[in-house]
Amino acid sequence: MPGDRFVVLGLARARSPWFGDVARWAMSAVIPADFVKCVSVDELTARLGSARAFSALLLDGGLPGADRDLVHRCRRSGCPVIVVDDGRGGRDWHALGAASVMQPDFDRRRLLDALTAHAVPVRDGSLLWLDRPATMAGTPVGALATVCGTGGTGASTVAIALAQGLASRYAVVLADLCRRAEQAMLHDARDVVPGVQELVEAHRGGQPSADEVRATTFNVGERGYDLLLGLRRARYWSTLRPHAFEAALRSLRDAYAAVVADVDGDFEGEATGGSIDVEERNTMTRLAARDADVVFAVGVPGLKGVHSLVRLLEELREHGVEPRRVVPVVNRALRKPATRNALVGAVGELTSTRFAPPLLLPVRRVDDALRDGVALPAPLPQLLLDAFHKVVARAGAGTPAPVATPERVQPGSLGVWSPEAVL
């Protein structure tokens, strides 16, 4: 269409020869494109969030900030990424979401071919071009069971018991995804590396194989599962980029038949609290709960215990977890039938949404088993295994089609009128 041109963003290291070549081609109208140079990732992000439409990004593959999260951010804004890389870094850019990869000595014909194949020209005065990006990977193979709970409920030991139960039938990894990770202490781990930090970092710029993913875990022979250690300090959550972590979790599910995720009970995000920093701090918990096949919400008996469990169930529902995928758990429940019935009735009465009746776990000498490094006592692993299978079977037996509901629009997500468009 007359008047349509490619509007190309560029981000590269200083004095990259191809960067200057593209600028000269654009200035002399040798190629039908406008070239917008960016000097930093922050400037690139700001431009992507503006009202202007962009056809593609030319990205230097050798930049320190060039990783999976940056590529995903561009694709989510409808801006495909063309990576300029000589291949010496060994990264599979297509696996990271790049639309195309070119050698640094490309000519203008090669650039135009890439733009024609992967980018869309921008009409003069157009608004922000929005597109829903394609998925970057298929459905993971392994099941995901997420265990969450507030402090003092024994959620971490419930996760251990569940992993032990699943390990009697499947290849299982127990992933410590809590911000204040304690599985290393509970397993008396002598080493603190590798762990989730190393696994996520490996996914920032690559796609490790299943063997490489399994190499970041430790085998717990007495209980039959592998263990992925968590953060070494709670403040290290800031080193985990959200999309790299999402890819790491997907790789765990591809490498194991089942993944048991031990997470916190905080699901707050930007939509509820208004802070993107809080959402990124809770990345591991939010994604593990969102993608889980089964979520075990753990509480304890007593007035405060029931109150905390009900609040946790409501927060899971607000986070978008379907009640049919949630198993409420009351840990260390007493044997008296009247007390157990009262617990079940109280949880059912206080929740605004209908959840399954709580699974009551009896008191057992769990601390002794953890201290001695042996298998957790029966019937805890079997009870959790049976609950897991029941939810999976219920979810897989003829799930009804979802009912279309209105979707809340976040302010600013639809773009704004640019001054050029108004004129």
Buried (B, 14 or more C-beta within 10 A) or exposed (E): EEEBBBBBBBBBEEEBEBBEBBBEBBEEEEBEBBBBBBEEBEBBBEBBEEBBBBBBBBBBBBBEBBBBBBBBBBBBBBBBBBBBBEEEEEBEBEBBBBBBBBEBEBEBEEBBBBBEEBBBBBBEEBBBBEEEBEEBEEEBEBBBBBBBBBEEBBBBBBBBBBBBBBBEEBBBBBBBBBBEBEBBEBBEBEEEEBBBBBBBBBBBBBBBEEEBBBEBBBEBEBBBBBBBBBBBEEEBBEBBBBBBBBBBBBBBBBBBBBBBBBBBBBBBBEEEEEEEEBBBBBBBBBBBBBBBBBBBBBBBBEEEBBBBBBBBBBBBBBBEBEBEBBBBBBBBBBEEEEEBEEBBEBBBEBBEEEBBEBBBBBEBEBEEBBEEEEBBBEBBBEBBBEBBBBBBEBBEEEEEEEEEEEEEEEEEEEBEEBEEEEE
